[in-house]
Amino acid sequence: MTYISAQPQLSNSWDDICYPVHPVWLADILPDYDIMATDRQQLIVGEPHHGRKTVFGIQSADYAIIPNILIREVVDKLFSDYSLQIKHTTTGEFSISIIFPQELSIGGERLQRSMILTNSYNGKTPFSIQGQTMTTMLDDDFVPGSSMYRDICKNGLMGWADIFVELPAYRQWLLQGKQGKAKKQAPKSRPLIRQVQKDPKIRKIHHSRLTPELFKEQLYDILVAQKETKPTLTATVYEHFQRKPVTKADENLLKALPIPVQLAKQAQERLRLEERLLGSSPSYWLMYNAVNHALFNARSSLTLNDRYKLDEQVFHQLAASSFA
């Protein structure tokens, strides 16, 4: 089934996404019917801007909604000094960037440390923190990765390389992928992966058993680690991208990236624009940012989750090419 085309909208206010949302049970609105579709029992209904009720999806009986207001409450409890950038769609998907004052220099640019959380009311984009679902993080004992905010294009850049402790391990993983081996290996079989020992009292949870109280407790335990600022491997890769020029041999690289043709064309236009704005020659850094900008600003049938998956693939493919 083709997904509805949508273009992410930009906001800097929690109020734009913290509107009422609740389940409506099919059995309540269709009392005279025997509902046999056990995998579709409840409507997820929201009221954007407190206006007309919108049905974002139909989910199973044990599906638990994560209202954005719960995310806001935990973030406000943990952090007092932050700004906000939100990309959201009319179809009920949300990418929430919490932007902190701490800065990092990449070339001549100043980036800010950030934290990216995703959520959705249509079930298409899972709740995630820095690209990892909450359940995955609790099950595999991963430290949350990083993300950076780039103001010139309003890009939220995910720390896709952060699970690796050292650059040689990441380069070896890229090399294995180039040789045709699966890039997605089981985390515990991958060498030199950054891990942490979680407090044993932290319970493993599943989306079907979430309650608002349990969700906020688990989210707090995970996000409290974001108070610590440490150098990240992704920042090292960003520096490498910035120093790596795009040569004639790389001219067709954009066309080879795993993104739709129209998005590749928009990325090419964005690349040329940033070259003029910054008075800079093309580099892998500008190319990656151009693709990121196209992915998260263009109208497309891609869900936000799909866009992040493509962003990760592009990052690793550009890294593999730049280190070759």
Helices and strands as residue ranges (DSSP letters): E 9-11, G 14-16, E 21-25, H 26-29, E 42-46, G 48-50, E 54-59, H 68-78, E 83-88, E 93-106, E 109-120, E 128-129, E 132-133, H 134-140, E 147-150, E 155-158, H 167-178, G 187-189, G 207-209, H 212-223, G 224-227, H 233-243, G 248-250, H 253-256, H 261-278, H 284-297, H 304-323
